Amino acid sequence: MKTPQAFVLPLLAGAALLPWPVAAQGSTPVVLTVASAPAGVRPALVRDEVAFADPIREAQRTLPQAKKRFLAGLAHGDQFLLVVRVMATDTSFRQASARVLGWHGNRVQALLLPEAAGSASSAEPVPVSFPETAVVDWTLRRASGREEGNYVGRYLDTACQLESLPFR
């Protein structure tokens, strides 16, 4: 398995530091797909798609089955989370988690969660609707703490661990 460590972590570090002016302005966040993204953001989205091609492909391959399980009903305390890309500036985006409320055909209704649980801001979740094609990753978080899915997240965790290994 190839791990583009030199490319992955700088890309993530830059994406994590991006501001999210949309929330500060109080307008609705824009959930992106490569097809619907403004021209200034498209190159960054394409680079992200290439860097995480395998885990994104696996997340999208398994999403229909996960969707069926969600629609059949989750146990009390379980949460179904999707990772999407949201406009950050005219030329950048950030990844965001959205807690799924429902599905209407191929459109997802969700609450876009605040950027970081430990941040000083008291931002509230924002209702959003977006096409399934905007989904980058999914996680079924059980009340017991067990997680299913999270393909991109686990890939990133592994890449960070590999990068922190000492050279010999």
PAPA-799245 format. One record per residue: residue in three letters; chain; residue number from 1; x, y, z of N, C-alpha, C, CB in turn. Coordinates in Angstrom, 3 decimals, decimal comma. Glycine has a CB too. Example, Ala and Ser with C-alpha at 12.3 -4.5 7.8 and 13.67 -1.06 7.14 Angstrom:
<nodes>
- Ala|A|1|13,190|-5,690|7,800|12,300|-4,500|7,800|13,200|-3,300|7,800|11,308|-4,473|9,046 $
- Ser|A|2|12,850|-2,250|7,080|13,670|-1,060|7,140|12,900|0,030|7,870|14,084|-0,598|5,725 $
</nodes>
This chain:
<nodes>
- Met|A|1|0,843|-1,185|0,000|0,000|0,000|0,000|0,879|1,236|0,000|-0,954|0,005|1,214 $
- Lys|A|2|0,634|2,129|-0,894|1,419|3,349|-0,973|0,879|4,354|0,032|1,396|3,934|-2,405 $
- Thr|A|3|1,760|4,997|0,763|1,330|6,045|1,679|2,034|7,335|1,285|1,634|5,666|3,164 $
- Pro|A|4|1,307|8,256|0,690|1,906|9,510|0,256|2,107|10,441|1,440|1,038|10,183|-0,810 $
- Gln|A|5|2,949|10,013|2,383|3,116|10,744|3,637|3,582|12,174|3,420|4,098|10,024|4,526 $
- Ala|A|6|4,519|12,352|2,543|5,045|13,697|2,327|3,972|14,620|1,775|6,239|13,658|1,379 $
- Phe|A|7|2,968|14,052|1,112|1,901|14,847|0,534|0,696|14,965|1,456|1,479|14,256|-0,777 $
- Val|A|8|0,357|13,890|2,153|-0,866|13,819|2,952|-0,856|14,796|4,121|-1,062|12,413|3,469 $
- Leu|A|9|0,163|14,726|4,935|0,133|15,528|6,153|0,206|17,033|5,907|1,260|15,122|7,039 $
- Pro|A|10|1,048|17,533|4,981|0,992|18,973|4,709|-0,371|19,401|4,176|2,077|19,360|3,713 $
- Leu|A|11|-0,972|18,545|3,349|-2,291|18,853|2,818|-3,306|18,975|3,942|-2,730|17,784|1,819 $
- Leu|A|12|-3,262|18,033|4,870|-4,195|18,061|5,996|-3,913|19,214|6,927|-4,137|16,761|6,764 $
- Ala|A|13|-2,649|19,471|7,178|-2,301|20,565|8,078|-2,835|21,879|7,528|-0,775|20,644|8,280 $
- Gly|A|14|-2,693|22,071|6,229|-3,201|23,295|5,611|-4,709|23,361|5,660|-2,732|23,397|4,176 $
- Ala|A|15|-5,369|22,248|5,408|-6,828|22,231|5,415|-7,373|22,459|6,819|-7,347|20,908|4,859 $
- Ala|A|16|-6,673|21,949|7,835|-7,163|22,092|9,204|-7,072|23,527|9,699|-6,387|21,184|10,131 $
- Leu|A|17|-6,158|24,316|9,135|-5,975|25,680|9,602|-6,835|26,694|8,871|-4,549|26,063|9,473 $
- Leu|A|18|-7,566|26,244|7,872|-8,353|27,173|7,086|-9,498|27,755|7,906|-8,892|26,486|5,843 $
- Pro|A|19|-9,772|29,033|7,724|-10,910|29,628|8,419|-12,209|29,170|7,781|-10,820|31,163|8,406 $
- Trp|A|20|-13,286|29,304|8,483|-14,583|28,968|7,944|-15,468|30,196|8,035|-15,209|27,766|8,690 $
- Pro|A|21|-15,280|31,150|7,114|-15,980|32,417|7,221|-17,480|32,293|7,080|-15,470|33,356|6,199 $
- Val|A|22|-17,958|31,221|6,474|-19,390|31,081|6,254|-20,136|31,039|7,585|-19,685|29,819|5,437 $
- Ala|A|23|-19,593|30,295|8,549|-20,262|30,191|9,841|-20,259|31,524|10,562|-19,598|29,129|10,704 $
- Ala|A|24|-19,160|32,248|10,451|-19,053|33,528|11,128|-20,039|34,528|10,540|-17,627|34,068|11,031 $
- Gln|A|25|-20,335|34,409|9,252|-21,241|35,338|8,604|-22,694|34,928|8,793|-20,917|35,439|7,130 $
- Gly|A|26|-22,932|33,723|9,300|-24,288|33,290|9,564|-25,026|32,763|8,342|-25,049|34,409|10,144 $
- Ser|A|27|-24,357|32,604|7,203|-25,035|32,073|6,032|-24,873|30,557|5,985|-24,487|32,721|4,744 $
- Thr|A|28|-25,631|29,929|5,104|-25,619|28,477|4,996|-24,302|28,002|4,391|-26,806|27,988|4,150 $
- Pro|A|29|-23,662|27,006|5,010|-22,423|26,459|4,449|-22,683|25,811|3,092|-21,799|25,432|5,416 $
- Val|A|30|-21,688|25,857|2,220|-21,804|25,259|0,893|-21,057|23,932|0,902|-21,245|26,214|-0,216 $
- Val|A|31|-21,802|22,836|0,746|-21,210|21,502|0,662|-20,800|21,283|-0,791|-22,213|20,382|1,157 $
- Leu|A|32|-19,559|20,832|-0,986|-18,978|20,753|-2,322|-18,937|19,345|-2,896|-17,600|21,307|-2,295 $
- Thr|A|33|-19,055|19,261|-4,204|-18,692|18,086|-4,992|-17,738|18,606|-6,057|-19,969|17,350|-5,626 $
- Val|A|34|-16,931|17,734|-6,631|-15,992|18,179|-7,664|-16,764|18,813|-8,820|-15,122|16,992|-8,172 $
- Ala|A|35|-17,897|18,240|-9,174|-18,682|18,748|-10,303|-19,296|20,118|-10,035|-19,777|17,770|-10,644 $
- Ser|A|36|-19,675|20,387|-8,781|-20,368|21,642|-8,487|-19,480|22,708|-7,856|-21,519|21,371|-7,581 $
- Ala|A|37|-18,216|22,409|-7,632|-17,315|23,352|-6,975|-16,951|24,509|-7,895|-16,052|22,640|-6,512 $
- Pro|A|38|-16,784|25,695|-7,320|-16,307|26,823|-8,121|-14,918|26,516|-8,687|-16,271|28,121|-7,272 $
- Ala|A|39|-14,579|27,137|-9,789|-13,309|26,868|-10,479|-12,101|27,053|-9,566|-13,172|27,776|-11,692 $
- Gly|A|40|-12,135|28,003|-8,654|-10,997|28,256|-7,774|-10,737|27,144|-6,770|-11,210|29,532|-7,041 $
- Val|A|41|-11,757|26,384|-6,432|-11,639|25,312|-5,439|-11,360|23,961|-6,100|-12,918|25,226|-4,598 $
- Arg|A|42|-11,741|23,823|-7,363|-11,641|22,532|-8,046|-10,250|21,898|-8,001|-12,049|22,699|-9,468 $
- Pro|A|43|-9,152|22,645|-8,229|-7,826|21,999|-8,167|-7,524|21,374|-6,804|-6,746|23,012|-8,500 $
- Ala|A|44|-7,895|22,042|-5,732|-7,662|21,497|-4,385|-8,507|20,248|-4,158|-7,981|22,556|-3,305 $
- Leu|A|45|-9,740|20,243|-4,632|-10,599|19,061|-4,493|-10,032|17,879|-5,272|-12,025|19,374|-4,973 $
- Val|A|46|-9,545|18,133|-6,470|-8,983|17,061|-7,286|-7,736|16,491|-6,612|-8,646|17,573|-8,706 $
- Arg|A|47|-6,868|17,360|-6,053|-5,681|16,881|-5,333|-6,090|16,007|-4,153|-4,821|18,070|-4,843 $
- Asp|A|48|-7,113|16,403|-3,433|-7,609|15,643|-2,289|-8,150|14,292|-2,745|-8,700|16,434|-1,544 $
- Glu|A|49|-8,896|14,277|-3,848|-9,440|13,032|-4,400|-8,317|12,064|-4,762|-10,307|13,325|-5,639 $
- Val|A|50|-7,240|12,575|-5,343|-6,118|11,730|-5,749|-5,378|11,208|-4,514|-5,150|12,514|-6,669 $
- Ala|A|51|-5,130|12,074|-3,536|-4,373|11,685|-2,345|-5,083|10,605|-1,536|-4,126|12,897|-1,468 $
- Phe|A|52|-6,402|10,639|-1,521|-7,177|9,707|-0,704|-8,067|8,805|-1,551|-8,026|10,471|0,293 $
- Ala|A|53|-7,622|8,498|-2,758|-8,460|7,761|-3,714|-8,950|6,425|-3,168|-7,692|7,525|-4,994 $
- Asp|A|54|-8,063|5,615|-2,595|-8,469|4,284|-2,132|-9,461|4,335|-0,970|-7,249|3,493|-1,714 $
- Pro|A|55|-9,187|5,084|0,105|-10,180|5,097|1,192|-11,494|5,774|0,795|-9,601|5,801|2,406 $
- Ile|A|56|-11,443|6,793|-0,053|-12,687|7,429|-0,502|-13,490|6,449|-1,346|-12,390|8,721|-1,309 $
- Arg|A|57|-12,819|5,731|-2,228|-13,498|4,743|-3,079|-14,173|3,666|-2,217|-12,487|4,089|-4,066 $
- Glu|A|58|-13,486|3,207|-1,168|-14,065|2,188|-0,286|-15,260|2,743|0,497|-12,997|1,659|0,689 $
- Ala|A|59|-15,143|3,972|0,960|-16,260|4,601|1,676|-17,469|4,740|0,760|-15,847|5,983|2,226 $
- Gln|A|60|-17,250|5,167|-0,473|-18,366|5,324|-1,410|-18,939|3,971|-1,848|-17,912|6,115|-2,636 $
- Arg|A|61|-18,088|2,953|-1,950|-18,559|1,613|-2,317|-19,473|1,037|-1,235|-17,363|0,670|-2,555 $
- Thr|A|62|-19,152|1,295|0,029|-19,912|0,714|1,143|-21,048|1,622|1,641|-18,973|0,410|2,292 $
- Leu|A|63|-21,120|2,846|1,138|-22,164|3,779|1,579|-23,585|3,262|1,338|-21,992|5,101|0,873 $
- Pro|A|64|-23,914|2,672|0,195|-25,297|2,199|0,003|-25,749|1,197|1,068|-25,431|1,563|-1,366 $
- Gln|A|65|-24,884|0,280|1,467|-25,238|-0,687|2,513|-25,406|0,019|3,861|-24,159|-1,794|2,620 $
- Ala|A|66|-24,521|0,976|4,160|-24,630|1,740|5,408|-25,917|2,566|5,415|-23,397|2,664|5,593 $
- Lys|A|67|-26,277|3,115|4,265|-27,517|3,891|4,134|-28,722|3,007|4,444|-27,642|4,493|2,709 $
- Lys|A|68|-28,721|1,775|3,917|-29,818|0,838|4,179|-29,955|0,567|5,673|-29,594|-0,482|3,422 $
- Arg|A|69|-28,818|0,403|6,345|-28,855|0,153|7,789|-29,407|1,365|8,535|-27,449|-0,194|8,313 $
- Phe|A|70|-29,030|2,566|8,095|-29,557|3,785|8,715|-31,064|3,867|8,518|-28,873|5,039|8,128 $
- Leu|A|71|-31,503|3,636|7,281|-32,928|3,743|6,979|-33,754|2,685|7,711|-33,150|3,623|5,481 $
- Ala|A|72|-33,146|1,542|8,027|-33,840|0,492|8,778|-33,993|0,885|10,250|-33,080|-0,844|8,662 $
- Gly|A|73|-33,226|1,858|10,678|-33,314|2,346|12,053|-32,076|2,003|12,864|-34,539|1,775|12,730 $
- Leu|A|74|-31,583|2,981|13,571|-30,416|2,780|14,428|-30,863|2,556|15,862|-29,455|3,986|14,345 $
- Ala|A|75|-30,040|1,860|16,609|-30,314|1,660|18,030|-30,203|2,994|18,764|-29,339|0,617|18,640 $
- His|A|76|-30,873|3,090|19,895|-30,832|4,307|20,699|-29,379|4,659|21,044|-31,674|4,136|21,993 $
- Gly|A|77|-28,985|5,896|20,777|-27,639|6,359|21,092|-26,646|6,231|19,957|-27,128|5,619|22,255 $
- Asp|A|78|-27,003|5,498|18,893|-26,120|5,380|17,733|-26,231|6,645|16,883|-26,471|4,115|16,890 $
- Gln|A|79|-25,139|6,983|16,182|-25,130|8,137|15,291|-24,529|7,731|13,961|-24,346|9,318|15,911 $
- Phe|A|80|-25,086|8,259|12,888|-24,532|8,044|11,555|-23,965|9,376|11,095|-25,616|7,494|10,546 $
- Leu|A|81|-22,642|9,418|10,895|-21,944|10,638|10,522|-21,375|10,510|9,124|-20,833|10,955|11,523 $
- Leu|A|82|-21,441|11,591|8,375|-20,843|11,647|7,050|-19,788|12,738|7,043|-21,917|11,900|5,956 $
- Val|A|83|-18,737|12,529|6,287|-17,720|13,561|6,097|-17,947|14,153|4,714|-16,253|12,983|6,249 $
- Val|A|84|-18,035|15,478|4,675|-18,220|16,212|3,422|-17,197|17,340|3,378|-19,684|16,771|3,294 $
- Arg|A|85|-17,078|17,959|2,223|-16,194|19,117|2,069|-17,052|20,364|2,005|-15,296|18,991|0,795 $
- Val|A|86|-16,616|21,392|2,727|-17,361|22,635|2,828|-16,462|23,777|2,379|-17,877|22,867|4,275 $
- Met|A|87|-17,032|24,731|1,640|-16,280|25,919|1,221|-15,685|26,600|2,444|-17,186|26,906|0,435 $
- Ala|A|88|-14,407|26,941|2,361|-13,761|27,706|3,425|-13,479|29,121|2,933|-12,451|27,015|3,888 $
- Thr|A|89|-12,873|29,232|1,757|-12,630|30,528|1,117|-12,916|30,343|-0,370|-11,145|31,047|1,367 $
- Asp|A|90|-12,631|31,360|-1,168|-12,870|31,258|-2,608|-12,036|30,171|-3,272|-12,585|32,580|-3,267 $
- Thr|A|91|-10,910|29,809|-2,652|-10,008|28,835|-3,275|-9,683|27,647|-2,379|-8,732|29,514|-3,675 $
- Ser|A|92|-10,398|27,483|-1,273|-10,088|26,375|-0,374|-11,360|25,795|0,251|-9,125|26,839|0,725 $
- Phe|A|93|-11,176|24,635|0,852|-12,280|23,946|1,508|-11,760|23,314|2,782|-12,919|22,878|0,576 $
- Arg|A|94|-12,687|22,821|3,593|-12,325|22,037|4,774|-13,259|20,845|4,825|-12,413|22,891|6,096 $
- Gln|A|95|-12,813|19,792|5,496|-13,685|18,648|5,694|-14,504|18,888|6,950|-12,873|17,324|5,796 $
- Ala|A|96|-15,745|18,455|6,924|-16,636|18,654|8,057|-17,465|17,400|8,267|-17,546|19,882|7,840 $
- Ser|A|97|-17,848|17,173|9,504|-18,719|16,050|9,843|-20,161|16,527|9,885|-18,312|15,418|11,199 $
- Ala|A|98|-21,043|15,674|9,394|-22,468|15,978|9,405|-23,206|14,774|9,989|-22,989|16,321|7,965 $
- Arg|A|99|-24,055|15,036|10,990|-24,857|13,959|11,587|-26,133|13,813|10,767|-25,189|14,252|13,101 $
- Val|A|100|-26,337|12,635|10,225|-27,459|12,386|9,317|-28,777|12,393|10,092|-27,275|11,036|8,577 $
- Leu|A|101|-29,730|13,151|9,556|-31,083|13,171|10,105|-32,011|12,320|9,247|-31,612|14,615|10,200 $
- Gly|A|102|-31,771|12,322|7,937|-32,618|11,546|7,047|-32,109|11,571|5,626|-34,031|12,058|7,092 $
- Trp|A|103|-32,736|10,749|4,804|-32,395|10,625|3,391|-33,680|10,788|2,602|-31,698|9,253|3,075 $
- His|A|104|-33,649|11,578|1,565|-34,779|11,719|0,647|-34,247|11,440|-0,742|-35,445|13,148|0,736 $
- Gly|A|105|-34,427|10,197|-1,202|-33,840|9,790|-2,476|-32,325|9,755|-2,331|-34,266|10,753|-3,625 $
- Asn|A|106|-31,648|10,529|-3,162|-30,190|10,595|-3,089|-29,699|11,854|-2,397|-29,600|10,517|-4,473 $
- Arg|A|107|-30,591|12,556|-1,703|-30,197|13,754|-0,958|-30,212|13,443|0,535|-31,143|14,953|-1,280 $
- Val|A|108|-29,210|13,981|1,203|-29,041|13,760|2,638|-29,453|15,027|3,383|-27,567|13,365|2,980 $
- Gln|A|109|-30,227|14,870|4,438|-30,527|15,954|5,352|-29,711|15,677|6,603|-32,077|16,066|5,662 $
- Ala|A|110|-28,949|16,678|7,039|-28,033|16,457|8,156|-27,807|17,743|8,924|-26,699|15,900|7,660 $
- Leu|A|111|-27,141|17,592|10,051|-26,675|18,738|10,832|-25,166|18,797|10,687|-27,103|18,630|12,346 $
- Leu|A|112|-24,670|19,888|10,119|-23,233|20,089|9,989|-22,706|20,456|11,368|-22,892|21,200|8,924 $
- Leu|A|113|-21,793|19,643|11,862|-21,299|19,823|13,223|-20,235|20,912|13,281|-20,736|18,511|13,763 $
- Pro|A|114|-20,119|21,598|14,432|-19,084|22,629|14,570|-17,702|22,044|14,309|-19,135|23,263|15,972 $
- Glu|A|115|-16,762|22,910|13,928|-15,416|22,487|13,517|-14,734|21,572|14,500|-14,558|23,675|13,302 $
- Ala|A|116|-14,610|21,961|15,746|-13,889|21,142|16,724|-14,657|21,142|18,036|-12,437|21,667|16,936 $
- Ala|A|117|-14,758|19,979|18,616|-15,495|19,860|19,882|-14,824|20,655|20,984|-15,613|18,393|20,300 $
- Gly|A|118|-13,507|20,790|20,956|-12,787|21,484|22,014|-12,535|22,955|21,732|-11,492|20,809|22,252 $
- Ser|A|119|-13,119|23,507|20,671|-12,846|24,903|20,345|-13,595|25,828|21,281|-13,222|25,201|18,897 $
- Ala|A|120|-13,122|27,054|21,347|-13,709|28,038|22,254|-15,052|28,544|21,741|-12,753|29,208|22,450 $
- Ser|A|121|-15,318|28,397|20,442|-16,567|28,917|19,904|-17,727|28,024|20,331|-16,500|29,020|18,367 $
- Ser|A|122|-18,872|28,639|20,489|-20,059|27,890|20,896|-20,984|27,711|19,698|-20,799|28,609|22,055 $
- Ala|A|123|-20,406|27,360|18,566|-21,188|27,207|17,339|-22,180|26,064|17,485|-20,266|26,961|16,130 $
- Glu|A|124|-23,331|26,280|16,938|-24,383|25,263|16,934|-24,327|24,488|15,619|-25,790|25,910|17,134 $
- Pro|A|125|-24,795|23,248|15,617|-24,887|22,515|14,347|-25,802|23,265|13,373|-25,416|21,069|14,584 $
- Val|A|126|-25,473|23,188|12,081|-26,213|23,909|11,056|-26,909|22,894|10,149|-25,270|24,844|10,234 $
- Pro|A|127|-28,226|23,042|9,928|-28,917|22,117|9,028|-28,433|22,309|7,588|-30,449|22,322|9,111 $
- Val|A|128|-28,144|21,202|6,902|-27,720|21,239|5,506|-28,379|20,098|4,748|-26,177|21,154|5,391 $
- Ser|A|129|-28,438|20,246|3,444|-28,916|19,199|2,556|-27,916|19,126|1,414|-30,388|19,480|2,039 $
- Phe|A|130|-27,545|17,905|1,029|-26,544|17,750|-0,027|-26,737|16,400|-0,709|-25,104|17,876|0,547 $
- Pro|A|131|-26,201|16,271|-1,933|-26,324|14,995|-2,639|-25,368|13,960|-2,059|-26,053|15,182|-4,139 $
- Glu|A|132|-25,716|12,697|-2,189|-24,841|11,607|-1,730|-23,457|11,686|-2,359|-25,471|10,255|-2,050 $
- Thr|A|133|-23,377|12,226|-3,562|-22,087|12,306|-4,255|-21,095|13,212|-3,530|-22,290|12,806|-5,675 $
- Ala|A|134|-21,556|14,009|-2,577|-20,664|14,883|-1,814|-19,977|14,152|-0,664|-21,439|16,067|-1,272 $
- Val|A|135|-20,413|12,921|-0,365|-19,883|12,183|0,778|-18,469|11,687|0,489|-20,801|11,000|1,129 $
- Val|A|136|-17,561|11,999|1,409|-16,165|11,574|1,314|-15,946|10,329|2,174|-15,209|12,717|1,752 $
- Asp|A|137|-16,617|10,242|3,311|-16,451|9,130|4,242|-17,705|9,032|5,099|-15,178|9,315|5,130 $
- Trp|A|138|-17,879|7,904|5,750|-19,011|7,719|6,664|-18,534|6,948|7,890|-20,190|6,968|5,960 $
- Thr|A|139|-19,216|7,202|9,002|-18,929|6,492|10,244|-20,242|6,212|10,953|-17,964|7,308|11,155 $
- Leu|A|140|-20,430|4,971|11,324|-21,551|4,594|12,185|-20,962|4,464|13,573|-22,265|3,248|11,709 $
- Arg|A|141|-21,301|5,405|14,434|-20,773|5,425|15,793|-21,826|4,837|16,724|-20,381|6,875|16,231 $
- Arg|A|142|-21,496|3,696|17,291|-22,399|3,004|18,210|-22,360|3,660|19,585|-22,026|1,512|18,318 $
- Ala|A|143|-23,445|3,525|20,326|-23,511|4,076|21,679|-22,418|3,471|22,561|-24,899|3,820|22,299 $
- Ser|A|144|-21,990|2,258|22,257|-20,940|1,579|23,033|-19,555|2,158|22,764|-20,938|0,090|22,718 $
- Gly|A|145|-19,438|3,029|21,737|-18,144|3,600|21,384|-17,510|2,933|20,177|-17,214|3,505|22,549 $
- Arg|A|146|-18,045|1,798|19,764|-17,515|1,099|18,591|-17,862|1,879|17,326|-18,074|-0,348|18,511 $
- Glu|A|147|-16,930|1,892|16,364|-17,158|2,590|15,104|-17,068|1,634|13,928|-16,155|3,725|14,934 $
- Glu|A|148|-17,887|1,907|12,931|-17,820|1,189|11,662|-17,600|2,235|10,584|-19,126|0,336|11,392 $
- Gly|A|149|-16,951|1,828|9,504|-16,658|2,772|8,430|-15,399|3,549|8,759|-17,840|3,732|8,201 $
- Asn|A|150|-15,444|4,855|8,609|-14,334|5,756|8,910|-13,071|5,377|8,124|-14,040|5,743|10,416 $
- Tyr|A|151|-13,238|5,087|6,859|-12,131|4,641|6,018|-11,057|5,712|5,854|-12,650|4,229|4,659 $
- Val|A|152|-11,458|6,940|5,549|-10,491|8,026|5,365|-9,842|8,365|6,710|-11,180|9,286|4,753 $
- Gly|A|153|-10,616|8,385|7,764|-10,069|8,683|9,096|-9,017|7,681|9,531|-11,180|8,716|10,119 $
- Arg|A|154|-9,293|6,399|9,328|-8,308|5,369|9,697|-7,067|5,461|8,816|-8,930|3,962|9,585 $
- Tyr|A|155|-7,245|5,773|7,542|-6,110|5,948|6,635|-5,217|7,083|7,125|-6,599|6,230|5,196 $
- Leu|A|156|-5,833|8,197|7,515|-5,065|9,340|8,019|-4,349|9,007|9,324|-5,984|10,544|8,226 $
- Asp|A|157|-5,028|8,295|10,213|-4,386|7,881|11,468|-3,152|7,028|11,192|-5,379|7,101|12,352 $
- Thr|A|158|-3,280|6,090|10,255|-2,152|5,226|9,907|-1,019|6,035|9,288|-2,599|4,120|8,941 $
- Ala|A|159|-1,347|6,963|8,407|-0,322|7,801|7,781|0,420|8,632|8,831|-0,956|8,725|6,722 $
- Cys|A|160|-0,305|9,179|9,804|0,332|9,960|10,878|1,248|9,077|11,718|-0,737|10,619|11,777 $
- Gln|A|161|0,791|7,868|12,023|1,630|6,946|12,805|2,885|6,572|12,046|0,850|5,682|13,167 $
- Leu|A|162|2,758|6,319|10,748|3,924|5,970|9,941|4,904|7,132|9,854|3,492|5,545|8,539 $
- Glu|A|163|4,368|8,326|9,735|5,237|9,495|9,634|5,976|9,757|10,937|4,428|10,719|9,243 $
- Ser|A|164|5,393|9,384|12,056|6,044|9,636|13,353|7,085|8,577|13,718|4,997|9,705|14,447 $
- Leu|A|165|7,163|7,502|12,926|8,173|6,475|13,202|9,579|7,045|12,981|7,945|5,226|12,302 $
- Pro|A|166|10,523|6,679|13,848|11,888|7,201|13,672|12,565|6,550|12,463|12,732|6,955|14,950 $
- Phe|A|167|13,412|7,328|11,807|14,206|6,777|10,698|15,265|5,872|11,266|14,851|7,901|9,841 $
- Arg|A|168|15,622|4,843|10,558|16,704|3,944|11,018|17,811|3,965|10,034|16,211|2,507|11,218 $
</nodes>
